[in-house]
Amino acid sequence: MKDKQKVELVFSEVFPPMHGGSGRWLWEVYSRQDAEKYVVVAGNAEGDNLFDNKTDLKIHRISFDYSSWSDWALFSLGGLIFYTKLFLKLRKITKQYHVTAIHCGRCIPEGFVAMLFKLFKGIPYYCYIHGEDIENSATSRSMTAMLKPVLKRADLLICNSKNSHRLLLEHWDVQKDKCCIVNPGANTSAFVPAPRCEITREKLGWKDRFVLVTVSRLEERKGHDMMVKAMADIVKSVPNALYAIIGSGPRIEYLKLLTHELNLHDNIRFMPNVSDEDMVACYQQADVFVLPNRDVGRNIEGFGIVMIEAQACGIPVIGGMSGGTPETLLHDQTGFSVNCTTPNGLVEHVLLLAGDNEKREKMGLYARKHAEQFDWEIKGPEVIQSIARLEPTK
């Protein structure tokens, strides 16, 4: 009888072509590894067959059958059904291989299922920690009760920022020696500076404008509303200022209403459907990138990969203080960390940059150099190196 292939599983609902920073992080890490050593178990996504056929990685697609976040809580009929199905689906796949470890995109739900495999089969597991995931779990008693044993039994916790690491140590009583900090990165070969191009700017509808850009999902903690409110004051000093909001999400109608109430139709541009190619151009042709995030309850920013992408394009950045965002930039060198719970700090720092071309250019040069340290060719292997260094807790 032929021996089964020895592999490590990468287990994550979120994985390309599904959008999401956590899935992109996993792809950038494991696509650079030996394809014979890793097998991916990922959620179904539109266009996944086309994507999977273009990579050497073996990818199994499964359905994560749940209707809402509440289904992740074990202590309900829906939760029991969800985890039973997920466990059985993963067990069916693991029977094809000799699985030596499971790398989980999140603690819940993936980490919880991996914990069951460790209890029944002794397979070690590692969990990626994004910050917002553990904070969101703390808002639910049942999720908290599930998360604690997942963290306790994990062999390694891979934190995306110093802030996420701090949260684990301070709020979840996690052993320091089972944690490592590895920041996500960016493809600095794709995200590169480019000279100002009036043809591209005209195509984007940005000709002769001072352009501020945000790239993110439209949700409350991302802070688009504060930037829209800030624009009401910014345009008094910079009449040609344009705020381009790239992305979609549940807050879009509210933001459009706010734009209407403040009479900012000529100064706010909603761009919900931007291709990857045009996305790079948006970064390159922007004057300033803004991620005006803030904490909303325990909903925080994990890291902020878009901040690295913008800096890779040689653009100064303004970021909020939520979660790990301040770790993405060098304050007063590549941009500014600003309290974004009110519009005041945004107004002040946008006007500072708008009125000083030399400062913007200098910051952009520093930004590119700073971002190069986050290239995936550097950050990708760091996870694997951390696993190799830390002896798993048996």
C-alpha positions in Angstrom: 0.0 0.0 0.0 1.4 3.4 -1.1 2.2 5.8 1.8 0.1 8.9 2.0 1.6 12.2 1.0 2.9 14.0 4.1 1.5 17.6 4.0 0.5 20.5 6.1 -3.1 21.8 5.6 -3.8 25.5 5.1 -7.4 25.9 6.3 -9.3 29.1 5.6 -12.7 30.1 4.3 -11.2 33.4 3.0 -8.7 32.7 0.2 -8.3 34.1 -3.3 -10.2 34.8 -5.5 -12.4 35.7 -2.6 -11.5 39.2 -1.5 -10.1 39.8 1.9 -6.7 40.8 3.4 -6.5 37.6 5.5 -6.9 35.4 2.5 -4.4 37.4 0.5 -1.9 37.0 3.3 -2.2 33.3 3.3 -1.8 33.1 -0.5 1.3 35.3 -0.5 2.8 33.1 2.2 2.0 29.6 0.9 2.3 30.2 -2.8 6.0 30.8 -2.2 6.5 27.5 -0.5 7.0 23.9 -1.9 3.7 23.0 -3.4 4.2 19.4 -2.5 4.3 20.2 1.2 1.1 22.2 1.6 -2.5 21.6 0.7 -5.1 24.3 0.9 -8.7 23.8 2.1 -10.6 27.0 1.3 -14.1 28.3 0.9 -15.9 28.3 -2.4 -15.7 31.6 -4.3 -16.7 33.0 -7.7 -14.0 32.2 -10.2 -12.2 29.7 -8.0 -11.8 27.0 -10.7 -10.0 29.5 -12.9 -7.8 30.7 -10.0 -7.0 27.2 -8.8 -6.0 25.9 -12.2 -3.3 28.6 -12.4 -1.4 27.6 -9.3 0.7 24.6 -8.4 -0.8 24.5 -4.9 -3.4 21.8 -4.4 -6.6 23.5 -3.4 -9.7 21.7 -2.1 -12.9 23.9 -2.1 -15.7 23.4 0.4 -18.8 25.2 1.4 -18.8 27.0 4.8 -22.6 26.6 5.4 -23.7 29.4 7.6 -26.1 32.3 7.2 -24.7 34.8 9.7 -21.8 35.3 12.2 -24.0 34.0 15.0 -23.9 30.5 13.4 -20.2 30.3 14.5 -21.3 30.1 18.1 -21.3 26.4 19.1 -23.9 26.5 21.8 -27.0 26.5 19.5 -28.5 24.0 17.2 -27.3 25.9 14.1 -23.8 26.1 15.6 -23.7 22.3 16.3 -24.8 21.6 12.8 -22.3 24.0 11.3 -19.3 22.6 13.2 -20.3 19.0 12.6 -20.5 19.5 8.9 -17.3 21.5 8.8 -15.5 18.8 10.8 -16.7 16.0 8.6 -15.8 17.9 5.4 -12.3 18.4 6.7 -12.0 14.8 7.9 -12.9 13.6 4.4 -10.0 15.6 2.9 -7.5 14.7 5.6 -8.0 11.0 4.9 -6.3 11.5 1.6 -3.1 12.7 3.2 -0.7 12.2 6.1 -1.5 15.6 7.8 1.3 16.8 10.1 -0.1 20.3 10.9 -3.0 22.6 10.2 -2.5 26.3 9.5 -5.7 28.2 10.3 -6.7 31.5 8.7 -8.7 32.4 11.9 -9.2 31.1 15.4 -12.9 30.8 14.7 -14.3 28.9 12.9 -11.2 27.3 11.4 -9.2 27.1 14.6 -12.0 25.5 16.6 -12.3 22.7 14.1 -8.5 22.3 14.0 -8.6 22.0 17.8 -10.9 19.1 17.5 -8.5 17.4 15.2 -5.7 18.0 17.7 -7.8 16.4 20.5 -8.8 13.4 18.4 -5.7 12.9 16.3 -2.9 14.8 17.9 -2.4 17.1 14.9 -0.8 20.4 15.9 -2.3 23.6 14.6 -1.3 27.3 14.2 -3.7 30.2 14.1 -3.4 33.6 12.4 -4.4 36.5 14.7 -5.8 39.6 13.0 -6.9 41.7 16.0 -10.4 42.4 15.0 -11.3 38.7 15.2 -10.4 38.2 18.8 -11.9 41.5 19.8 -15.2 40.6 18.0 -15.3 37.3 19.8 -15.0 39.0 23.1 -18.4 40.6 22.5 -20.1 37.2 22.7 -20.1 34.9 25.7 -20.4 31.7 23.6 -17.6 32.9 21.2 -15.4 33.8 24.2 -16.0 30.3 25.7 -14.9 28.8 22.3 -11.9 31.0 21.7 -10.2 30.5 25.0 -9.5 26.8 24.5 -8.5 27.4 20.9 -5.9 29.9 22.0 -4.7 27.7 24.9 -4.3 24.6 22.8 -2.8 26.2 19.7 0.9 25.4 19.0 1.6 28.8 17.5 -0.3 32.1 17.3 0.8 34.3 14.4 -0.1 37.9 15.2 -0.3 40.5 12.3 0.8 43.4 14.5 2.2 44.3 17.9 -1.2 45.5 18.8 -2.8 42.1 18.1 0.0 40.5 20.2 -0.7 42.9 23.0 -4.4 42.1 23.0 -3.6 38.3 23.3 -1.3 38.8 26.3 -3.4 41.4 28.1 -7.0 40.1 27.5 -6.6 36.4 26.8 -3.9 35.2 29.1 -1.9 33.6 26.3 1.7 32.4 26.9 4.1 34.8 25.3 6.4 32.0 24.0 3.7 30.6 21.7 3.2 33.9 19.9 5.1 35.5 17.0 4.6 38.8 15.2 4.6 38.8 11.4 3.2 41.8 9.6 1.4 41.2 6.3 3.1 42.8 3.3 2.6 44.1 -0.2 3.8 43.2 -3.7 6.3 46.1 -4.1 7.0 45.0 -7.6 3.4 45.6 -8.6 2.8 48.6 -6.4 5.4 51.0 -7.6 5.7 54.8 -7.9 4.7 56.4 -11.2 5.0 60.0 -12.5 1.9 62.1 -12.7 0.0 61.2 -15.8 -2.7 63.6 -17.0 -4.2 61.0 -19.4 -4.7 58.5 -16.6 -6.0 61.2 -14.3 -8.5 62.3 -16.9 -9.6 58.7 -17.4 -10.2 58.5 -13.6 -12.0 61.8 -13.6 -9.2 63.4 -11.5 -7.8 65.9 -13.9 -6.5 69.1 -12.2 -7.7 67.9 -8.8 -5.9 67.4 -5.4 -6.9 63.8 -4.8 -7.3 62.0 -1.5 -8.0 58.3 -1.8 -9.3 55.6 0.6 -9.3 52.0 -0.4 -11.4 49.8 1.9 -14.7 48.2 2.6 -17.4 50.8 3.4 -18.1 50.1 7.1 -18.3 52.3 10.2 -14.9 51.7 11.7 -13.1 52.6 8.4 -14.1 56.2 9.1 -15.1 57.4 5.6 -17.8 59.5 7.4 -15.2 61.6 9.2 -13.2 62.2 6.0 -16.4 63.3 4.2 -17.1 65.7 7.1 -13.5 66.9 7.0 -13.9 67.6 3.3 -16.5 70.3 4.1 -13.7 72.3 5.7 -10.9 71.2 3.4 -12.6 72.5 0.3 -12.7 76.0 1.8 -8.9 76.2 1.5 -8.5 73.7 -1.4 -11.5 74.1 -3.7 -10.2 71.5 -6.2 -9.9 68.8 -3.5 -11.5 65.5 -4.5 -12.0 62.5 -2.1 -12.1 59.2 -4.0 -13.8 56.4 -2.0 -12.8 53.1 -3.6 -14.7 50.1 -2.3 -18.2 49.0 -1.5 -20.1 48.0 1.7 -23.1 48.6 3.9 -22.3 52.3 4.6 -22.5 53.4 1.0 -26.0 54.8 1.1 -25.3 56.7 4.4 -22.1 58.2 2.9 -24.0 59.3 -0.2 -26.6 60.9 2.0 -23.9 62.7 4.0 -22.3 63.9 0.8 -25.7 65.3 -0.3 -26.3 67.0 3.1 -22.9 68.7 3.0 -23.3 69.7 -0.6 -20.1 67.9 -1.6 -21.2 66.3 -4.8 -18.3 67.9 -6.7 -15.7 66.9 -4.2 -16.6 63.2 -3.3 -16.3 60.4 -5.9 -17.6 56.9 -5.2 -15.8 54.2 -7.0 -17.2 50.8 -6.0 -15.9 48.7 -8.9 -12.2 49.2 -9.6 -10.1 46.6 -11.4 -6.8 45.5 -9.9 -5.0 47.3 -12.8 -6.9 50.5 -12.2 -6.4 50.1 -8.4 -2.6 50.5 -8.8 -3.2 53.6 -11.0 -5.4 55.1 -8.3 -2.7 54.7 -5.7 0.0 56.1 -8.1 -2.0 59.1 -9.2 -3.3 60.1 -5.8 -1.8 63.0 -3.9 -2.5 61.6 -0.4 -3.8 58.2 0.8 -6.1 58.2 3.8 -7.4 55.4 6.0 -9.3 57.4 8.7 -10.2 54.4 10.8 -11.3 54.4 14.5 -12.4 51.8 17.0 -16.1 51.1 17.1 -16.7 49.3 20.3 -14.3 46.3 20.1 -14.3 46.4 16.3 -10.8 47.5 15.3 -8.4 47.6 12.4 -6.0 44.6 12.5 -3.2 46.1 10.5 -4.0 47.9 7.2 -2.3 46.4 4.2 -3.6 49.2 2.0 -1.4 51.6 3.9 1.6 49.6 2.8 0.4 49.4 -0.8 -0.1 53.2 -0.9 3.4 53.8 0.5 4.9 51.4 -2.0 3.5 53.7 -4.7 5.4 56.6 -3.2 2.3 58.3 -1.7 2.2 60.0 1.8 -0.4 58.5 4.0 -2.7 59.6 6.8 -4.0 56.8 9.0 -6.2 56.5 12.1 -5.1 55.2 15.4 -7.2 52.0 15.4 -5.5 48.7 16.1 -2.3 48.1 14.3 -2.6 51.0 11.8 0.1 53.2 13.4 2.5 50.3 12.8 2.1 50.6 9.1 3.8 54.1 8.8 6.5 56.3 10.2 4.8 59.3 11.8 6.0 62.6 10.3 8.3 60.7 7.9 6.0 58.7 5.6 2.8 60.2 6.8 0.8 60.9 9.9 -1.1 58.9 12.6 -4.2 60.9 13.4 -7.0 60.7 15.9 -10.0 60.2 13.6 -12.8 60.2 16.1 -13.4 63.8 14.9 -12.6 65.4 11.5 -10.3 68.0 13.1 -7.0 66.1 12.8 -7.8 65.0 9.2 -8.5 68.6 8.2 -5.2 69.8 9.8 -3.0 67.2 8.2 -4.6 67.2 4.8 -4.2 71.0 4.6 -0.6 70.7 5.7 0.2 68.3 2.9 -1.9 70.2 0.3 0.1 73.3 1.0 3.5 71.8 0.8 4.5 70.0 -2.4 8.1 69.5 -1.3 7.0 67.8 2.0 4.6 65.5 0.0 7.4 64.6 -2.4 9.9 63.9 0.4 7.4 61.9 2.4 6.6 59.9 -0.8 10.3 58.9 -1.2 10.5 57.8 2.5 7.2 56.0 2.1 8.5 53.9 -0.8 11.7 53.0 1.1 9.7 52.1 4.2 7.3 49.9 2.2 10.1 47.9 0.6 10.7 46.3 4.0 7.2 44.8 3.8 7.6 43.1 0.4 6.0 39.7 0.3 9.4 38.1 -0.6 10.5 39.2 2.9 7.3 38.8 4.8 6.1 35.6 3.2 8.9 33.3 4.5 8.8 34.9 8.0 5.8 32.8 9.0 7.4 29.5 8.0 10.6 30.6 9.7 8.7 31.3 12.9 7.1 27.9 12.8 10.5 26.3 12.3 11.9 28.2 15.3 9.2 27.5 17.8 8.9 24.0 19.2 5.2 23.1 19.2 3.5 22.8 22.5 2.4 19.2 22.7 
